[in-house]
Amino acid sequence: MDVILINGEHMQFKKIYIEITNVCNLHCSFCIQHQRPSAYMDLSSFSHILQQIQPYTRYIYLHVMGEPLLHPQLHDFLILAKQMGFFVNLTSNATLLKQRKNILLGNIRQLNLSIHSFPMEQGCHPVDYMEQCLDVGDALAEHDTYVSYRFWNQKQGRLDHESMRVLEMIFDHYQIAKTYENTCLKDKRFLHFEEQFAWPDLFSPWISATGSCYGLRHQCAILVDGSVVPCCLDAKGVLTLGNIMEQPFSKILSSSKVQAIIQGFQNRKCVASLCQHCGYRMRFDEVKK
């Protein structure tokens, strides 16, 4: 398999997202409605994708949309990825942790728990929810898995009442002083805050054609049907670059469309329409400042 060269260097990604399902058991208000057909990736397709991307990364994230713990073949997916030398990262709304705990133990590098998706509307009790999160989080950390408790719903640095309620349980559990900054709670366990973001959409206000992003430079994503997109925020597949089930990954990356996006970002130009409507990329400019 050919490895694409960018500016004379081998093209490598820090991570590649693989959406093993776009089905979710929650309907969070902050989550975009992608309107793609509901689907679960089969093991054969997953194996094909891993073979295709193997020269380009060692780190995969089993998420774009959907809840990966819903996948009935998750254990087989994790074992296969491990056998092929990949480090698996997984993002979950944490509602199924107790049922899937044994599948995860020893098989993933990092678990990101989206605590901001706490399902109050489904009658879930906060104590039960957080006990499950903390129990599984601690067990995974004992098996060398990094665990991130995420509160990605800040609004101007503030959290809503329910988030504050479950956050207090984390402080009590790890016996640490209250903080609203990213911090290490204990070995391999972290607390991570971030401002709530709006998913990019062509119907959202136009922002600018100037700026940069990590899309196709540090990462890309593969949707459940095999569509390759520049980043994990293209939940609707607006910028589909090709389908990895129909053509080699190397050929997709060597396309003029991909090269134009990469070169544009290198010159601080957003050549893709969706990127011009994406507010999340503005955070990279803020970091530089």
N, C-alpha and C positions, 0 to 999 in steps of 0.2 A: 504494500500500500504506500502511495506517495505521501510524504509529509510536506505540506505547503510551506513555502518560504515567504516571510514578510520582511522586507528590507534586508534580505540576505540571511535572516535568522529563521530557525525552525519555529513554526507557529505552535505555541503551547498555551493552554488555558489553565488558569488557577483552579477553575471548577467548571463543570458542565451540569446543568440541571436536566433531569429526566423525569417527566411527568408520567408516573406509572398509572395514575388514574386522575380524572378531572371530576370525580364524584366526591361530594362532601356530605357529612351528616349534620352540618350546621348551615345557617343562612345569616352570616354576620353582615351587619349594615355597612361595614367599611370595605367589604370584599366586592370586587367587580363581578358583574354577571356576564360570563363569557359567551353563553348561548351556543356553545359547541355541543355536538352530540355526546351524551354521557358514555364513557367507555373505560374499560380496564385493559391495560397492556398485557399481552400474554407472554409467557416465559421465552418462547422462541423469538419474538420481536425484541425483547429485552436483551437476549443473548446476542442477537445480530447488532444491536446498537452498541453494546459494550465492545464487541470486536472492532467495530468501525471507529470508535473514539479512542481506543486504547493507545495509539501513538501520540495523542494530543493532551491527555491529562491523567492524573491518578486519583482525582477527587470528583466524586459525583454527589449531587444533591437530588434526592428523590422527591422533588416538589416543583410545581409551578402553581397549578390550581389543584383542588381536591385534597382529600385526607388520605395520605399513604397507608395509614394503619388499617384502612378499610379493605385493602387489597387482599384477597384470599390466598394468593401465592407469595405474599411478602417474604416469608421465611426462605423460600426457594430463591427469590431474587437476591436476598442478602447473602446467602451461601455462595451463589454463583459469582456475585461481584467480588466477594472475598477471595474466592479461588482464582479469579483473574487479576488479582493484585490491586483492586480499587479500594480507596478509603471512602466509606459511605457516610454521608451526612443526611439527616432526615428532619423535616419540619412538621410538627403536628399540633393540632388544637388540644391535645392531651385528654380527650374524652374517652379514648379506648386504651389508655396506657396499661391499666390493670390487666385487661384481657390479653394484651400483646407483649407483656413484660418479658416473658421467657424467650420470645422470638428475637427481641432486641439485645438481650444480654450477650456481650462478647462479639456482636456482629456489626456494630456501627461505631464510627469514629466520633460523631457528634450528634446530639439530639437538641433541636431548638424547639422549645415549648412556647407556643403563642398564647401566653396567659391572657392577653388582651381579647381573646376570643371566648372568654369565660361565658358559658351558655346559660345565663340567667333566664332567658325567655323559655327555656325547656325545663324549667323547674329544678335545675341542678343546684344542690346546696353547696355554697362556697367552701365549707369545711371539708366535705367529702371530695370535692374537686381538687383542692389543694393537698389534702392528705395523699391522694393518688399521685399527684405530680411529684411531691417531695419524696414519697416512698420509692417510686420508680427512679427518680432522679438520683437519689443516693445510691441505689443498687447499681445503676449503670456506671456511676462514678467509680464505684468499687471495682468495676470491670474495665477501667481505663477509658471510659467514654466521657467526652466533654459534654456538659449539660448547660444550656443557656435558657434562663427564665426570661422571656421577652415581654416587655411592656412597650409595644410599638404604637401606643395610642395617646401619647402626650399631645396636648394642645397648648402651645405657648408654655411648655414646661410643666403643665399641670395634668394630673390624672383624674378620671371621674371617680365617683364614690365607691363603686364596686371594685375598681382596680385598687384603690387605696386599701380596701378591706382585705383583699387577698394578699396584697403586698405586705401588710402587717403580719400575716401568718408566716411569710418567708422570713421576715426579720426575727420573729419569735423562734422559729424552728432552728435557725442558724445562730441565734443569739448574737446578732450584730446590731450596731447603732443604726438608726434610720438614715437612709441616704437616697438621693434621687439622681445619683450619678452611676455610671457603669462601674461595677465593682466585682471583685472575686469574693464569693460567699464562703467557700471552702475549697479544698483541693478539687480541681476540675469542675467546679460549679460556679456559675456566673449569673449576675443580674445585669440585664441590658435594657436601657431605655432609648426610645427614639420617637421623634415627632410622627404623628399619623400622616400618611401620605395619600395622595390621590393617584389611583391607577391611571396611566397615560391612555388617552382615548382621542381618536380623531375628532370627536364631537366636543372635546374640552377646548377651552380657549387656547389660541395660538400663543406660544411664549417667545420663541426666537429661533433663528437658524444658526446661532452662534453658541459654541460650548463643546464640551467633551463628555465622554462616558466610558465605562468599562466594558460595555457591550461589544462583543467580537474582539475584544482586546484581552480581557481577563476572564470572560465567561461567554457562554451562549446557552441556549436551552432547546430541548427536544420535547415537543408536545406528544400527547398520548397516541396520536395517529401517525407519528413519525415526522411531523413538520418541524423543520429547524428554524428557529427565530433568534435574533441577536441577543436577547436578554430575558431574564425571568419575569420581567414586567409586561411582556407582550402576551398577555393572557388570552387575547382573542386571535392570535396568529395573524395580525395585520401585516407584519413584515416577514412573512414566510419566504425563506430563501431557497427552499427545496425540500424534498422528502427523503429522509435517510433510508426508508424502506424501498425506495425506488431508484436511488442513485447513490454512489459512494459519497461518504462524508467529505473525502478529499476533493471531489469534484465540486461539491456545494461550496466549500471554502474558497475554491479558486475562481469562483464566478465573478464577473465584473461588478455585480451588485454588492457582494461582500467586500470586495477590494475598495469600492467607492466609499462604503460606510466607514471602513477602517481608516483609510487615508483622510477622509473628512474629519474624523475625530482627532487624528494626529495634527491636523491644521486648525482645530477648534471650529469645525463646521459640522452642522447637523444636516446631512444630506437626505436622510429618511424622514418622511412626513410625520410618522408617529413620534420620533425624537424631538421634533419641533413643538410638539404638544405635551412633552414630558417635563413635569416640574421636579421629579426626583433627581434628575441629573444635575440640577442646580446646586445640590448639596456638595457635589465634588468641587465646584467653584468656591463654595463657602469654606471648605476645608483648606484649600490653597491660600485663601485670604488669611 
